[in-house]
Amino acid sequence: MLINKKLSALFILIFTLTSCAKEGFFKPGDARKISPDPRERVKKNMEEGKGFRLQTAISGGKGTTFEFASSNELWRASLDVLDFMPLTSANYSGGIIITDWYSEQGNTNESIKITIKFLSNEIRSDAINVDVFYKKCIAENNCKVSKQDGQLKKEITKQILAKAAVYKKISKDKNFKPYKMSIPDNNRE
């Protein structure tokens, strides 16, 4: 009797958790795009790095993938584009990069500061928010700071997205591994 109550409670808990999951947690498949042959589905998933091989896990191989800052294409591209500027803050978990004030050599009266906020990990134009601040000084303590949405903002955003797309393609090509069937096709019934 006690086992039945525990089992019932477990099923209710599982049902509640799965029904309360946010949208996109369980991604439904499109039957028109997915092959009905399980061998082809396994092959496609393994080649894209979505599969799990028990033998690889037992032998100490890579069983899971973790998202580190170095594997986020937008983050890496942003740091590469801004590599000429000193950074004040680069917080991956907070999703923000802030540069220090930067001016060309010989021009101490004008400087810029760039802030990049990450809104998504996807490589899209609305995934990052770039802000460019200009500081113009008449005297040492008489400076005016203004935020501008000019050509520099558009150019930095464009360079980051282009570089991130290249990193994404390189990563996808690097992770592609051809899958060899362990059971010959002639044994299929």
N, C-alpha and C positions, 0 to 999 in steps of 0.2 A: 504494500500500500504506500509506504514511504517512498519507494523507488518510483512509483507511478507519479506521485506528486512532484518529485524532483525532476523527472523527465518532462512532465507537463510544464513546469516552471521554466525549464531550459528552452523548450519549444516556444513558449510565449516570449521569453527574452530575446531569442534569435529573431522571431517574427517582428517584434517591436523594433529592434535595432535595424533590421534590414528595411522595414517600411519607413523608418524615420531618416534613413540615409539621404544625404543631399543629392540633388539631381546630378547625374553624371557619374555617380559612384559605381553603379552597374551599367556599363555601356552596352546597349543592345546592338546586335549585329544586323546588317542589312543582307537578307537572303539573296538579293540580286548580285551582291558583290562578293559573297563568300561561297567558295566551292562546296558542293555537297559531299565531296570525297574527303574523308577525315585525314588521309595521308597527305593530300595537298594542303590542307589547313595546318597540319603539324609542320610540314616543310616550310610554309610561309612564315609561321610564327617563330620557328627556330632561326630562320635566316634573318629575321628582323630583330632577334634578340629578346623576344617576348616569352620564349619557352623556358622550360626548366628540365635539365637532364639530371636524373638521379645519380648517374655514374660520375658526372662532373662534381656534384656536391659531395659525394662520398670521398672522392680523391682530393678534396681540398680546393677545388677550382672555384671560380666565381659563381656564386649561387644567387646573389642579389645585386641590384645596382643602387647606388646611393647618389643623391644629387648634392654635389659639392659646388662651391663657387667656380672652380676651374672647369666644371662640366656645363655650366650655364653659358650658352653662346652669347646672349645679350650682355651679360656681366663682363665676360672676357673682351668682347668687342668694344664695350664702353671704356674699359681700362686701356685698351690698345689705342683708341682714338685720342684719349686724353693723356697719353704717356708723356707729352712734352710739358705738362703742367704739374706743379706740386699739389698733392692731395692733402686736404685738411681732415677728411673723414671718408672712409670707404667701408660701409657696413652692409655686408651681404644679407644678414638676417633681417635687417631693417629695410633693405631695398633702396639704399640711397648712396650716391657718390657726391661729395662736395669738394671742389678744388679750392686752393688758396687763391688770393689775388695774384694775377699774373700780368706782367707788362713786358713789352719788347724792350730789348736793351736800348738804353739811351732815352726812353720815354717814361719817366717816372710820374708824370702827371695824369696818365690814363692807364687803367688796368681793367681786366675782366675777371669774373668769377663764374664758374659753371656748376650747376646742380643738376644731377640726373636722378629721377625717381623711377623705380621699376614698379609698374602696375600689373605686369603679367610676365610669365616666362616664355610666352609665345612670341615669335618674331613677327610682329605687326607694328604698324605705325603708331597705334594707340597703346602699345605696351610700355612705352617709356615717355616720360615727361621731362624735357630738357628746358632749363631756365638759364638765361644768360644775363648777368648783371654787369653793368658798366659803371666804373667809378672815375669821375673827372675831378681833379684837384686844382684849385686856383693857387692855394697856399697849402702848407703842410697840414694844417688843421681845418681847412676849408674845402671839404670834398662833397660832391653830390653823387649819390648812388641811384641808379635807375635800372629797372628791369625792361628789357627790350625783346620783342619778338621779330627779329630781323632775319637777314639772310644767313648769318652765322648759326642761329638756332636750327634752321632748316638743313643746313649743310652738315652739321654735327649729327643730327638725327638720321639723315640719309647715309652718312658714312658708317654709323653704328649698325644700322639695319643691314646694309650691304655686307659688312664684315661678319655680322652674326649669321647671315644666310650662308656665307662661305664656310664658317665653322660648323654649322649644322650639317651641311652636305658632307664635309670631311668626316664628321663624327658618324653619320649614317653609313657612309661607305666603309669606314673602319670597323663598325660593329656588324656589318653584313658577313655572315658565315654560311657558306653553302651547307645544306643539310643532306646527309646521306641516309637513306632508309636502311634500317638494320634488318628488315625482313624483305627478301626479294619480291618484286611485283608478281612473279609467276605463281606464287603461293596463294594469291587472292582467289576467292571463290566468286 
